[in-house]
Amino acid sequence: MFKVKNEKLPPLPEHLVRLKKVLKRKRPEEKPSKPSLQERRIIERIQAKTEQWNLNNVTRTKAYLDFYLQYPEIQWAFLGHMVSRNGGWNMTDLKGGLHTRLLTNKEAKSFFSFLERGNWLIFLDAYPQFLLYEECLRRGENLFHLLPHFHVSTYMETIWNDFWYHRNQYVLTISLVINEQSYLEGRVIHHPTFKKEVFDSLEFMLQDLLSMNHILFPYQENGQIKLVGETLHRFESLHERILLGKRLYQILFGEEERKRAIEDWARATPHTGSRKDYCPSIFNDIEEAVPGTFLKRRLNNCQLRPDANRIYSPTLTNAWKDMNHAEAEIGDWYRSWKVLYYLIDSDLKINGEIKNEYCKTLEKLELAAIAKKAIPFLD
């Protein structure tokens, strides 16, 4: 997985050498030990609570934030919350005022299934890890030997054990980035159905037109909503997605004042899936345009033109019904300790400027919708 130009790899820092020694002894095919009756009850409670919150993007996104606010040392929970918000916005875009003119009903459903499956799978893998950590704190003992019972990678068992004793938040967070993206690789990104229906047929739309490659972190400053974030240009590349996760971490946690501002916005703004959540001046969760009217340009530098209707951006519950998922595919992605090289902190300062790029994408999307005749969006 880890890519370097030269065969000779640089030396690892001491704290990663410690992890390397443990990982080299690990075998993904090892079966977990049989749990005791008490442990079985812990497993069942965690599974039940995970299922309870894994209904849709809105419930998952809320669960991440609630957990982070209680355990802020688990930084991925906040990163996951903010990225999951973006996933919800992408889902509702598919039923919004612009995308419905560019996609057929079948294409929109394929996109939604792709986004929803990934969102569901990540929660299914990550949330039990968080709940088990909570149980460890409650009991004052290390219970991470139970992670294999949730089909969590042996890599993360090693990382959680190390975190329990050494409390390295950066290592845990970036390891969770690596883990979740690797978990998705075969189950979604290279799944035959999604490869055929999404990537092969609609790659241009997905990455260059529909704005699904922008990750936005809103916050308020001097009474105005600001946006920071990053853009991913090669969604199908595991390497690039992991590097994106590292950049997003730096944007979110690199500056304490900005992190607090994003936290304040997240606490004050319940996630609905509508882009109205962060930009009510441009988006509305109620359709303002009269059905059948001719679509005209409404945007200019992320400002609504005078007398223009806002863009329809529905809430998730109004856009899509909850989806019944097939069981997750079993299997451990971990193969080599060299994945640890992703955990080396580059100390890069990333300002996260994204507003100009995002505004240009919105205008390009609007122009494309105007150029294409409206398509009846029938269920």
C-alpha positions in Angstrom: 0.0 0.0 0.0 2.6 2.5 1.0 4.3 4.1 -2.0 7.9 5.3 -2.1 10.1 6.0 -5.1 13.2 4.2 -3.7 13.4 0.7 -2.4 15.3 1.9 0.7 12.9 3.3 3.3 13.9 6.0 5.8 14.3 5.0 9.4 11.1 5.1 11.6 10.9 7.3 14.7 11.3 5.4 17.9 7.5 5.3 18.8 6.8 3.8 15.4 9.6 1.2 15.8 7.7 0.0 18.9 4.6 -0.5 16.8 6.6 -2.2 14.0 7.9 -4.9 16.4 4.3 -5.7 17.5 2.9 -5.7 14.0 5.6 -8.0 12.5 4.3 -10.6 14.9 0.7 -10.2 13.9 -1.2 -12.5 11.6 -4.5 -11.3 10.2 -5.8 -14.8 9.9 -5.5 -15.5 13.6 -8.9 -16.3 15.2 -10.0 -14.4 18.3 -10.1 -16.1 21.6 -13.5 -17.2 22.9 -15.1 -14.4 25.0 -16.2 -15.0 28.6 -19.9 -14.5 29.4 -19.3 -11.0 30.6 -17.3 -10.2 27.5 -20.1 -11.6 25.3 -22.5 -9.2 27.0 -20.2 -6.3 26.3 -19.9 -7.3 22.6 -23.7 -7.7 22.3 -24.3 -4.3 23.9 -21.9 -2.6 21.5 -23.3 -4.3 18.5 -26.9 -3.3 19.5 -25.9 0.4 20.0 -24.0 0.5 16.7 -27.0 -0.9 14.9 -29.2 1.7 16.6 -27.2 4.6 15.4 -26.3 3.2 12.0 -29.7 4.0 10.4 -28.6 6.8 8.1 -26.1 9.6 7.5 -27.9 11.9 10.0 -27.8 9.5 12.9 -24.2 8.4 12.2 -23.0 12.0 12.0 -24.7 12.9 15.3 -23.2 9.8 17.0 -19.7 10.8 16.0 -20.1 14.3 17.4 -21.7 13.2 20.6 -18.8 10.8 21.2 -16.2 13.4 20.5 -17.7 15.9 22.8 -17.6 13.3 25.6 -14.1 12.0 24.7 -12.2 14.8 22.8 -9.0 12.8 22.9 -10.5 10.6 20.2 -9.9 13.2 17.5 -11.0 11.0 14.6 -14.6 11.2 16.0 -14.7 14.9 15.1 -12.9 14.4 11.8 -15.3 11.6 11.0 -18.2 13.9 12.0 -17.2 16.7 9.7 -16.4 14.4 6.7 -19.7 12.6 7.3 -21.6 15.9 7.1 -20.1 16.3 3.6 -21.2 12.8 2.7 -24.8 13.8 3.7 -24.6 17.0 1.6 -23.4 14.9 -1.4 -26.3 12.5 -0.9 -29.0 15.2 -0.8 -27.4 17.0 -3.8 -28.6 14.1 -5.9 -32.2 15.2 -5.3 -31.4 18.9 -5.3 -32.1 21.7 -7.7 -29.1 21.2 -9.9 -28.1 17.6 -10.0 -31.6 16.4 -10.9 -31.1 18.1 -14.3 -27.9 16.3 -14.9 -28.5 12.8 -13.7 -31.2 10.2 -14.5 -33.0 8.6 -11.7 -31.0 5.4 -12.1 -27.7 7.3 -12.0 -28.8 9.2 -8.9 -29.7 6.0 -7.1 -26.4 4.4 -8.0 -24.5 7.4 -6.6 -26.6 7.4 -3.4 -26.0 3.6 -2.9 -22.3 4.2 -3.4 -22.2 7.1 -0.9 -24.5 5.4 1.6 -22.7 2.1 1.6 -19.4 3.7 2.3 -20.9 5.8 5.1 -22.6 2.8 6.6 -19.5 0.6 6.4 -17.2 3.2 8.1 -19.6 3.6 11.0 -20.0 -0.2 11.3 -16.2 -0.5 11.7 -15.3 2.7 13.6 -18.1 3.1 16.1 -17.6 -0.3 17.9 -14.0 0.7 18.4 -15.1 3.9 20.2 -17.7 2.1 22.3 -15.1 -0.4 23.4 -12.7 2.4 24.3 -15.6 3.8 26.4 -16.0 0.4 28.1 -12.3 0.3 28.8 -12.5 3.6 30.6 -15.6 2.6 32.5 -13.9 -0.6 33.8 -10.4 0.8 34.0 -9.0 -2.1 32.0 -7.7 -2.9 28.5 -10.4 -4.8 26.5 -9.0 -4.3 23.0 -8.5 -8.0 22.6 -12.3 -8.0 21.9 -11.9 -5.9 18.7 -11.6 -9.0 16.4 -15.2 -9.9 17.5 -16.3 -6.8 15.6 -14.1 -7.8 12.6 -11.8 -4.9 13.3 -8.4 -5.1 11.7 -5.5 -6.6 13.7 -3.7 -3.4 12.8 -6.2 -1.3 14.8 -6.0 -3.7 17.8 -2.3 -3.0 17.9 -2.8 0.8 17.6 -5.5 0.9 20.4 -3.3 -1.2 22.7 -0.5 1.3 22.1 -2.8 4.3 22.6 -4.1 2.8 25.9 -0.6 3.1 27.4 1.1 6.0 25.4 -1.9 8.3 24.4 -0.5 9.4 21.1 -3.6 11.1 19.6 -2.0 11.8 16.2 -1.0 8.1 15.7 -4.5 6.9 16.7 -6.2 9.5 14.4 -4.2 8.9 11.3 -4.3 5.1 11.9 -8.1 5.3 11.9 -7.9 7.3 8.6 -5.7 4.5 7.2 -7.9 1.8 8.6 -11.2 3.2 7.4 -10.0 4.0 3.9 -8.4 0.5 3.6 -11.6 -1.0 4.9 -13.5 0.7 2.0 -11.0 -0.2 -0.7 -12.4 -3.7 -1.6 -15.8 -3.3 -0.2 -16.8 -0.1 -2.1 -14.1 1.6 -4.2 -13.2 -1.6 -6.2 -16.5 -3.4 -5.7 -17.6 -4.6 -9.1 -21.1 -3.0 -8.9 -19.9 0.4 -7.9 -16.9 0.2 -10.3 -19.3 -0.4 -13.2 -22.2 1.9 -12.2 -20.3 4.8 -10.7 -16.6 5.0 -11.5 -16.5 3.6 -15.1 -19.6 5.3 -16.3 -19.8 8.6 -14.4 -16.2 9.3 -13.3 -16.1 12.8 -14.9 -19.3 13.8 -13.2 -18.3 12.4 -9.9 -15.0 14.1 -9.5 -15.0 17.1 -11.9 -18.6 18.3 -12.0 -20.8 17.3 -9.2 -18.5 18.8 -6.5 -18.4 15.5 -4.6 -14.6 15.8 -4.3 -14.7 19.0 -2.1 -14.6 18.5 1.7 -15.9 21.6 3.5 -15.4 22.6 7.1 -17.7 25.6 7.9 -17.2 27.9 10.9 -18.3 31.3 11.9 -16.1 34.4 12.2 -17.2 37.9 12.8 -20.8 36.9 12.1 -19.9 35.4 8.7 -19.7 31.7 7.7 -16.2 30.8 6.5 -15.2 27.6 4.7 -12.0 25.7 4.8 -11.3 22.3 3.4 -9.6 20.2 0.8 -10.2 18.7 -2.7 -9.6 15.1 -3.7 -8.8 14.6 -7.4 -8.2 10.8 -7.5 -10.9 9.3 -5.4 -10.1 5.8 -6.6 -6.6 6.0 -5.2 -6.2 4.6 -1.6 -2.9 6.4 -1.3 -4.4 9.8 -2.2 -7.4 9.3 0.1 -5.1 8.6 3.1 -3.0 11.7 2.3 -6.2 13.7 2.0 -7.2 12.5 5.5 -3.8 13.7 6.9 -4.4 17.1 5.3 -7.9 17.3 6.7 -6.5 16.5 10.1 -4.1 19.3 9.9 -6.8 21.8 8.8 -9.1 20.7 11.6 -6.6 20.4 14.5 -3.6 22.4 13.3 -4.9 25.7 14.7 -6.6 25.7 18.1 -8.7 28.8 17.5 -10.1 27.6 14.2 -10.7 24.1 15.6 -12.8 25.6 18.4 -14.7 27.7 15.9 -15.5 24.6 13.8 -16.5 22.8 17.0 -18.8 25.7 18.0 -20.5 25.7 14.6 -20.9 21.9 14.7 -22.5 22.0 18.2 -24.8 24.9 17.2 -25.8 23.5 13.8 -27.6 20.1 13.8 -26.8 18.1 10.7 -29.8 17.7 8.4 -28.1 16.9 5.1 -29.2 20.1 3.5 -26.5 22.6 2.4 -28.7 25.2 4.0 -27.0 24.1 7.2 -23.9 26.2 6.3 -25.2 28.5 3.6 -28.8 29.5 3.9 -28.2 32.6 1.7 -27.7 30.3 -1.4 -29.5 27.0 -0.4 -32.9 26.3 1.0 -34.5 23.0 2.0 -37.8 24.1 0.4 -38.0 24.4 -3.4 -38.6 28.1 -4.2 -38.7 27.8 -8.0 -42.1 27.2 -9.7 -42.1 23.7 -11.3 -41.3 23.8 -15.0 -39.7 27.3 -15.0 -36.7 27.9 -17.1 -33.5 27.7 -15.1 -31.4 30.9 -15.2 -28.1 31.8 -13.7 -28.4 32.6 -10.0 -24.8 32.6 -8.8 -22.0 35.1 -9.0 -18.9 34.6 -6.8 -20.9 32.5 -4.3 -23.5 35.3 -4.1 -27.1 35.0 -5.1 -28.1 37.4 -7.9 -30.8 39.9 -7.1 -34.3 38.4 -7.1 -33.0 34.9 -7.8 -34.4 31.9 -6.0 -32.2 29.9 -3.7 -31.0 26.5 -4.9 -33.1 23.6 -3.6 -31.1 21.4 -1.2 -33.4 19.0 0.7 -32.9 17.4 4.1 -31.7 13.8 4.0 -34.9 12.5 5.4 -36.9 14.2 2.7 -34.5 13.1 -0.1 -33.9 9.4 0.7 -35.4 6.6 2.6 -33.2 4.5 5.0 -31.4 1.8 3.2 -31.3 -1.9 4.1 -27.7 -3.1 3.7 -26.3 -6.5 2.9 -23.9 -7.7 5.5 -20.4 -6.3 5.4 -17.8 -8.5 3.7 -15.5 -10.1 6.2 -11.7 -9.8 5.8 -8.7 -8.0 7.2 -6.9 -5.5 4.9 -3.7 -5.4 7.0 -0.7 -7.0 5.2 2.5 -5.1 6.0 4.0 -3.0 8.8 5.2 -0.5 6.2 1.8 1.2 6.5 3.4 2.9 9.5 5.2 5.3 7.2 1.9 7.1 6.8 2.1 8.0 10.6 5.2 10.1 10.2 4.1 13.7 10.8 5.3 16.0 8.0 4.5 19.2 10.0 3.1 20.8 6.9 1.0 23.9 7.4 -2.2 23.8 5.3 -4.3 26.9 5.2 -7.4 25.1 3.8 -8.4 27.8 1.4 -11.2 26.3 -0.7 -13.9 28.9 -1.1 -12.8 30.1 -4.5 -12.4 26.6 -5.9 -15.8 25.6 -4.4 -17.5 28.7 -5.8 -16.2 28.0 -9.3 -17.4 24.4 -9.1 -20.9 25.6 -8.1 -21.0 28.0 -11.0 -19.8 25.3 -13.4 -22.4 22.9 -12.1 -25.1 25.6 -12.5 -24.1 26.3 -16.1 -24.1 22.6 -16.9 -27.6 22.3 -15.5 -28.8 25.2 -17.6 -27.3 23.8 -20.7 -29.0 20.4 -20.3 -32.8 20.1 -20.6 -34.6 19.3 -17.4 -34.9 15.5 -16.9 -38.1 14.3 -15.2 -37.0 12.9 -11.9 -39.4 10.1 -11.3 -39.4 7.5 -8.5 
